[in-house]
Amino acid sequence: MEENIKDYERYLSEIDELNKMIEYYNNEIKTNKDKSEKLLSGLANKIKTKSESIEETINSFLDEMESQQKILDLKKELIQMEQDEEQNKPSKTQKKHKEYKKAKKEHKKKFPNHNNISYRVD
């Protein structure tokens, strides 16, 4: 019976030690959990700040690209206008032909009876 009591006391002692160990590890887990939550919270804030910074950089880059595209579009439009203007200018031959027609018309007004006379314009 004494032996049973000693065994019983030993078991109670072991149970008590195990309970203390469980309590210790539960406290460690809680402490680590709190630390982890703080670390994760800090990390989440850093990620949020970085992503906002990256988003601002990207938006700035896109605005710059849009501005450059507008400049390129305006340059293209200017070049096209210059080309259209160049194409719409009459050539020397066209100018001479116009002068020829004008001279012929004036001559017909002055001399209505003359026909088939060629007119040279220099």
MDTraj code that builds the backbone (N, CA, C; nanometers):
import mdtraj as md
import numpy as np

residues = "MET GLU GLU ASN ILE LYS ASP TYR GLU ARG TYR LEU SER GLU ILE ASP GLU LEU ASN LYS MET ILE GLU TYR TYR ASN ASN GLU ILE LYS THR ASN LYS ASP LYS SER GLU LYS LEU LEU SER GLY LEU ALA ASN LYS ILE LYS THR LYS SER GLU SER ILE GLU GLU THR ILE ASN SER PHE LEU ASP GLU MET GLU SER GLN GLN LYS ILE LEU ASP LEU LYS LYS GLU LEU ILE GLN MET GLU GLN ASP GLU GLU GLN ASN LYS PRO SER LYS THR GLN LYS LYS HIS LYS GLU TYR LYS LYS ALA LYS LYS GLU HIS LYS LYS LYS PHE PRO ASN HIS ASN ASN ILE SER TYR ARG VAL ASP".split()
xyz = np.array([
    [0.0820, -0.1171, 0.0000],
    [0.0000, 0.0000, 0.0000],
    [0.0880, 0.1256, 0.0000],
    [0.1921, 0.1231, 0.0811],
    [0.2856, 0.2337, 0.0826],
    [0.3491, 0.2522, -0.0539],
    [0.3753, 0.1406, -0.1143],
    [0.4339, 0.1452, -0.2480],
    [0.3348, 0.2086, -0.3459],
    [0.2106, 0.1766, -0.3299],
    [0.1070, 0.2335, -0.4162],
    [0.0951, 0.3838, -0.3923],
    [0.1090, 0.4228, -0.2664],
    [0.1005, 0.5650, -0.2336],
    [0.2197, 0.6387, -0.2946],
    [0.3391, 0.5793, -0.2850],
    [0.4582, 0.6402, -0.3443],
    [0.4432, 0.6498, -0.4961],
    [0.3922, 0.5422, -0.5551],
    [0.3689, 0.5451, -0.7005],
    [0.2677, 0.6550, -0.7348],
    [0.1646, 0.6611, -0.6519],
    [0.0602, 0.7605, -0.6740],
    [0.1188, 0.9014, -0.6629],
    [0.2002, 0.9266, -0.5604],
    [0.2638, 1.0566, -0.5410],
    [0.3605, 1.0874, -0.6565],
    [0.4313, 0.9847, -0.6990],
    [0.5234, 1.0020, -0.8110],
    [0.4447, 1.0373, -0.9370],
    [0.3328, 0.9693, -0.9581],
    [0.2492, 0.9990, -1.0745],
    [0.1936, 1.1415, -1.0655],
    [0.1509, 1.1810, -0.9453],
    [0.0999, 1.3170, -0.9270],
    [0.2102, 1.4192, -0.9554],
    [0.3298, 1.3890, -0.9097],
    [0.4439, 1.4762, -0.9336],
    [0.4730, 1.4867, -1.0833],
    [0.4713, 1.3735, -1.1512],
    [0.4946, 1.3737, -1.2965],
    [0.3840, 1.4498, -1.3687],
    [0.2604, 1.4291, -1.3235],
    [0.1473, 1.5007, -1.3844],
    [0.1639, 1.6509, -1.3622],
    [0.2061, 1.6869, -1.2407],
    [0.2283, 1.8275, -1.2089],
    [0.3381, 1.8859, -1.2986],
    [0.4473, 1.8125, -1.3174],
    [0.5559, 1.8556, -1.4062],
    [0.5058, 1.8694, -1.5498],
    [0.4268, 1.7702, -1.5905],
    [0.3714, 1.7766, -1.7266],
    [0.2791, 1.8976, -1.7419],
    [0.1985, 1.9249, -1.6404],
    [0.1101, 2.0421, -1.6458],
    [0.1911, 2.1714, -1.6538],
    [0.3024, 2.1776, -1.5772],
    [0.3895, 2.2952, -1.5819],
    [0.4515, 2.3096, -1.7209],
    [0.4943, 2.1958, -1.7784],
    [0.5519, 2.1988, -1.9134],
    [0.4476, 2.2453, -2.0147],
    [0.3254, 2.1933, -2.0004],
    [0.2173, 2.2331, -2.0915],
    [0.1919, 2.3830, -2.0785],
    [0.1876, 2.4323, -1.9555],
    [0.1655, 2.5744, -1.9316],
    [0.2792, 2.6574, -1.9922],
    [0.4034, 2.6109, -1.9728],
    [0.5197, 2.6800, -2.0288],
    [0.5090, 2.6875, -2.1817],
    [0.4792, 2.5732, -2.2448],
    [0.4708, 2.5709, -2.3911],
    [0.3512, 2.6506, -2.4416],
    [0.2420, 2.6493, -2.3672],
    [0.1275, 2.7323, -2.4057],
    [0.1647, 2.8803, -2.4014],
    [0.2401, 2.9193, -2.2972],
    [0.2870, 3.0582, -2.2885],
    [0.3818, 3.0913, -2.4036],
    [0.4710, 2.9974, -2.4357],
    [0.5632, 3.0167, -2.5487],
    [0.4852, 3.0329, -2.6788],
    [0.3857, 2.9466, -2.6953],
    [0.3032, 2.9531, -2.8169],
    [0.2330, 3.0877, -2.8246],
    [0.1753, 3.1322, -2.7117],
    [0.1054, 3.2602, -2.7093],
    [0.2021, 3.3745, -2.7407],
    [0.3206, 3.3707, -2.6782],
    [0.4215, 3.4740, -2.7026],
    [0.4633, 3.4739, -2.8495],
    [0.4905, 3.3556, -2.9029],
    [0.5308, 3.3451, -3.0436],
    [0.4183, 3.3893, -3.1362],
    [0.2950, 3.3564, -3.0965],
    [0.1799, 3.3969, -3.1776],
    [0.1702, 3.5491, -3.1802],
    [0.1867, 3.6123, -3.0635],
    [0.1825, 3.7585, -3.0568],
    [0.2947, 3.8199, -3.1405],
    [0.4152, 3.7622, -3.1269],
    [0.5285, 3.8117, -3.2063],
    [0.5005, 3.7946, -3.3552],
    [0.4472, 3.6776, -3.3910],
    [0.4174, 3.6498, -3.5321],
    [0.3140, 3.7477, -3.5852],
    [0.2114, 3.7735, -3.5043],
    [0.1080, 3.8676, -3.5482],
    [0.1664, 4.0068, -3.5679],
    [0.2541, 4.0495, -3.4753],
    [0.3182, 4.1802, -3.4893],
    [0.4057, 4.1838, -3.6141],
    [0.4828, 4.0765, -3.6340],
    [0.5693, 4.0705, -3.7526],
    [0.4871, 4.0712, -3.8807],
    [0.3798, 3.9917, -3.8813],
    [0.2946, 3.9863, -4.0005],
    [0.2274, 4.1208, -4.0256],
    [0.1841, 4.1855, -3.9187],
    [0.1214, 4.3166, -3.9327],
    [0.2210, 4.4172, -3.9901],
    [0.3430, 4.4159, -3.9358],
    [0.4471, 4.5050, -3.9874],
    [0.4802, 4.4754, -4.1321],
    [0.4886, 4.3474, -4.1637],
    [0.5176, 4.3065, -4.3009],
    [0.4052, 4.3489, -4.3955],
    [0.2810, 4.3329, -4.3503],
    [0.1664, 4.3734, -4.4327],
    [0.1705, 4.5239, -4.4590],
    [0.2056, 4.6018, -4.3569],
    [0.2153, 4.7474, -4.3753],
    [0.3267, 4.7836, -4.4729],
    [0.4410, 4.7141, -4.4615],
    [0.5512, 4.7399, -4.5547],
    [0.5109, 4.7061, -4.6973],
    [0.4428, 4.5925, -4.7135],
    [0.3983, 4.5510, -4.8472],
    [0.3002, 4.6530, -4.9031],
    [0.2078, 4.6993, -4.8189],
    [0.1089, 4.7979, -4.8631],
    [0.1780, 4.9269, -4.9069],
    [0.2739, 4.9728, -4.8259],
    [0.3475, 5.0948, -4.8587],
    [0.4248, 5.0783, -4.9894],
    [0.4929, 4.9640, -5.0037],
    [0.5697, 4.9374, -5.1264],
    [0.4774, 4.9324, -5.2473],
    [0.3634, 4.8632, -5.2332],
    [0.2731, 4.8501, -5.3478],
    [0.2161, 4.9863, -5.3867],
    [0.1870, 5.0717, -5.2872],
    [0.1394, 5.2067, -5.3186],
    [0.2479, 5.2858, -5.3907],
    [0.3714, 5.2711, -5.3450],
    [0.4838, 5.3397, -5.4089],
    [0.5013, 5.2913, -5.5530],
    [0.4929, 5.1606, -5.5709],
    [0.5062, 5.1029, -5.7057],
    [0.3918, 5.1504, -5.7942],
    [0.2711, 5.1548, -5.7386],
    [0.1550, 5.2001, -5.8154],
    [0.1728, 5.3454, -5.8587],
    [0.2229, 5.4306, -5.7673],
    [0.2489, 5.5701, -5.8023],
    [0.3536, 5.5799, -5.9130],
    [0.4585, 5.4988, -5.9027],
    [0.5642, 5.4990, -6.0039],
    [0.5081, 5.4567, -6.1395],
    [0.4270, 5.3508, -6.1384],
    [0.3679, 5.3024, -6.2639],
    [0.2759, 5.4082, -6.3231],
    [0.1919, 5.4708, -6.2396],
    [0.1015, 5.5745, -6.2895],
    [0.1794, 5.6923, -6.3466],
    [0.2874, 5.7299, -6.2797],
    [0.3716, 5.8383, -6.3294],
    [0.4320, 5.8008, -6.4646],
    [0.4810, 5.6774, -6.4743],
    [0.5390, 5.6288, -6.5995],
    [0.4341, 5.6290, -6.7108],
    [0.3127, 5.5812, -6.6787],
    [0.2062, 5.5778, -6.7790],
    [0.1676, 5.7187, -6.8231],
    [0.1628, 5.8132, -6.7279],
    [0.1333, 5.9519, -6.7636],
    [0.2403, 6.0074, -6.8570],
    [0.3662, 5.9766, -6.8259],
    [0.4768, 6.0227, -6.9100],
    [0.4668, 5.9617, -7.0499],
    [0.4360, 5.8320, -7.0559],
    [0.4230, 5.7653, -7.1859],
    [0.3065, 5.8251, -7.2649],
    [0.1968, 5.8535, -7.1966],
    [0.0811, 5.9132, -7.2625],
    [0.1171, 6.0511, -7.3171],
    [0.1915, 6.1274, -7.2385],
    [0.2360, 6.2592, -7.2815],
    [0.3270, 6.2483, -7.4039],
    [0.4211, 6.1539, -7.3997],
    [0.5107, 6.1333, -7.5136],
    [0.4325, 6.0888, -7.6368],
    [0.3305, 6.0052, -7.6166],
    [0.2490, 5.9597, -7.7291],
    [0.1741, 6.0774, -7.7909],
    [0.1235, 6.1680, -7.7058],
    [0.0549, 6.2863, -7.7575],
    [0.1510, 6.3705, -7.8412],
    [0.2746, 6.3855, -7.7913],
    [0.3752, 6.4621, -7.8657],
    [0.4027, 6.3955, -8.0004],
    [0.4182, 6.2623, -7.9994],
    [0.4424, 6.1905, -8.1250],
    [0.3248, 6.2055, -8.2207],
    [0.2027, 6.1971, -8.1673],
    [0.0842, 6.2132, -8.2518],
    [0.0810, 6.3525, -8.3137],
    [0.1152, 6.4546, -8.2332],
    [0.1176, 6.5907, -8.2861],
    [0.2260, 6.6071, -8.3928],
    [0.3422, 6.5442, -8.3708],
    [0.4491, 6.5495, -8.4718],
    [0.4033, 6.4832, -8.6012],
    [0.3387, 6.3657, -8.5889],
    [0.2881, 6.2968, -8.7081],
    [0.1880, 6.3849, -8.7817],
    [0.0989, 6.4475, -8.7044],
    [-0.0024, 6.5332, -8.7641],
    [0.0628, 6.6510, -8.8360],
    [0.1648, 6.7097, -8.7736],
    [0.2364, 6.8214, -8.8346],
    [0.3053, 6.7777, -8.9637],
    [0.3721, 6.6626, -8.9599],
    [0.4385, 6.6095, -9.0796],
    [0.3358, 6.5834, -9.1891],
    [0.2217, 6.5260, -9.1510],
    [0.1167, 6.4976, -9.2491],
    [0.0641, 6.6275, -9.3094],
    [0.0462, 6.7294, -9.2234],
    [-0.0014, 6.8581, -9.2748],
    [0.1001, 6.9185, -9.3713],
    [0.2283, 6.9089, -9.3366],
    [0.3328, 6.9611, -9.4253],
    [0.3342, 6.8859, -9.5575],
    [0.3172, 6.7534, -9.5507],
    [0.3147, 6.6733, -9.6736],
    [0.1922, 6.7087, -9.7580],
    [0.0777, 6.7241, -9.6926],
    [-0.0441, 6.7608, -9.7655],
    [-0.0274, 6.8977, -9.8307],
    [0.0327, 6.9900, -9.7560],
    [0.0561, 7.1242, -9.8080],
    [0.1498, 7.1186, -9.9290],
    [0.2538, 7.0367, -9.9167],
    [0.3505, 7.0205, -10.0253],
    [0.2830, 6.9615, -10.1490],
    [0.1932, 6.8651, -10.1272],
    [0.1250, 6.8010, -10.2400],
    [0.0249, 6.8954, -10.3062],
    [-0.0311, 6.9859, -10.2278],
    [-0.1312, 7.0772, -10.2828],
    [-0.0701, 7.1962, -10.3556],
    [0.0609, 7.2171, -10.3435],
    [0.1266, 7.3248, -10.4173],
    [0.1284, 7.2877, -10.5656],
    [0.0931, 7.3821, -10.6481],
    [0.0985, 7.3506, -10.7917],
    [0.2437, 7.3400, -10.8395],
    [0.2668, 7.2509, -10.9313],
    [0.4012, 7.2339, -10.9866],
    [0.4290, 7.3480, -11.0849],
    [0.5552, 7.3589, -11.1291],
    [0.5910, 7.4636, -11.2250],
    [0.5112, 7.4473, -11.3538],
    [0.4954, 7.3218, -11.3948],
    [0.4205, 7.2955, -11.5179],
    [0.2761, 7.3406, -11.5023],
    [0.2181, 7.3102, -11.3857],
    [0.0797, 7.3510, -11.3628],
    [0.0676, 7.5032, -11.3620],
    [0.1661, 7.5700, -11.3023],
    [0.1648, 7.7167, -11.2993],
    [0.1722, 7.7727, -11.4413],
    [0.2640, 7.7170, -11.5202],
    [0.2804, 7.7641, -11.6584],
    [0.1522, 7.7398, -11.7385],
    [0.0901, 7.6237, -11.7148],
    [-0.0335, 7.5913, -11.7859],
    [-0.1437, 7.6913, -11.7488],
    [-0.1478, 7.7274, -11.6215],
    [-0.2467, 7.8236, -11.5750],
    [-0.2224, 7.9597, -11.6420],
    [-0.0957, 7.9994, -11.6447],
    [-0.0606, 8.1264, -11.7083],
    [-0.0961, 8.1232, -11.8571],
    [-0.0718, 8.0089, -11.9204],
    [-0.1035, 7.9917, -12.0624],
    [-0.2530, 8.0097, -12.0862],
    [-0.3339, 7.9441, -12.0029],
    [-0.4790, 7.9550, -12.0182],
    [-0.5251, 8.0993, -11.9979],
    [-0.4648, 8.1652, -11.8989],
    [-0.5011, 8.3031, -11.8689],
    [-0.4654, 8.3941, -11.9878],
    [-0.3451, 8.3736, -12.0406],
    [-0.3010, 8.4549, -12.1553],
    [-0.3904, 8.4293, -12.2761],
    [-0.4280, 8.3056, -12.2987],
    [-0.5142, 8.2695, -12.4114],
    [-0.6510, 8.3359, -12.3970],
    [-0.7026, 8.3346, -12.2739],
    [-0.8330, 8.3936, -12.2471],
    [-0.8298, 8.5449, -12.2726],
    [-0.7239, 8.6095, -12.2228],
    [-0.7103, 8.7541, -12.2412],
    [-0.6976, 8.7887, -12.3903],
    [-0.6203, 8.7062, -12.4608],
    [-0.6038, 8.7292, -12.6041],
    [-0.7371, 8.7159, -12.6772],
    [-0.8170, 8.6152, -12.6394],
    [-0.9468, 8.5970, -12.7055],
    [-1.0381, 8.7157, -12.6798],
    [-1.0242, 8.7747, -12.5595],
    [-1.1067, 8.8910, -12.5287],
    [-1.0651, 9.0093, -12.6169],
    [-0.9332, 9.0245, -12.6325],
    [-0.8827, 9.1369, -12.7109],
    [-0.9036, 9.1151, -12.8611],
    [-0.8812, 8.9908, -12.9052],
    [-0.8902, 8.9590, -13.0479],
    [-0.9840, 8.8400, -13.0678],
    [-1.1121, 8.8617, -13.0663],
    [-1.2063, 8.7494, -13.0755],
    [-1.2013, 8.6760, -13.2101],
    [-1.1485, 8.7371, -13.3144],
    [-1.1480, 8.6727, -13.4447],
    [-1.0262, 8.5845, -13.4683],
    [-0.9275, 8.5904, -13.3848],
    [-0.8086, 8.5066, -13.4025],
    [-0.8343, 8.3675, -13.3464],
    [-0.8010, 8.2674, -13.4243],
    [-0.8191, 8.1281, -13.3794],
    [-0.6883, 8.0520, -13.3930],
    [-0.6735, 7.9483, -13.3107],
    [-0.5612, 7.8551, -13.3168],
    [-0.4241, 7.9227, -13.3135],
    [-0.4083, 8.0177, -13.2321],
    [-0.2778, 8.0799, -13.2145],
    [-0.2180, 8.0231, -13.0862],
    [-0.0933, 7.9826, -13.0923],
    [-0.0314, 7.9293, -12.9704],
    [0.0300, 8.0448, -12.8925],
    [0.0291, 8.0314, -12.7652],
    [0.0769, 8.1369, -12.6766],
    [0.1908, 8.0819, -12.5933],
    [0.2992, 8.1540, -12.5982],
    [0.4151, 8.1093, -12.5223],
    [0.4285, 8.1962, -12.3972],
    [0.4450, 8.1293, -12.2832],
    [0.4609, 8.2015, -12.1569],
    [0.5937, 8.1597, -12.0975],
    [0.6758, 8.2573, -12.0699],
    [0.8075, 8.2262, -12.0108],
    [0.8093, 8.2592, -11.8646],
])
top = md.Topology()
chain = top.add_chain()
for i, resn in enumerate(residues, 1):
    res = top.add_residue(resn, chain, resSeq=i)
    for name in ("N", "CA", "C"):
        top.add_atom(name, md.element.get_by_symbol(name[0]), res)
traj = md.Trajectory(xyz[None], top)
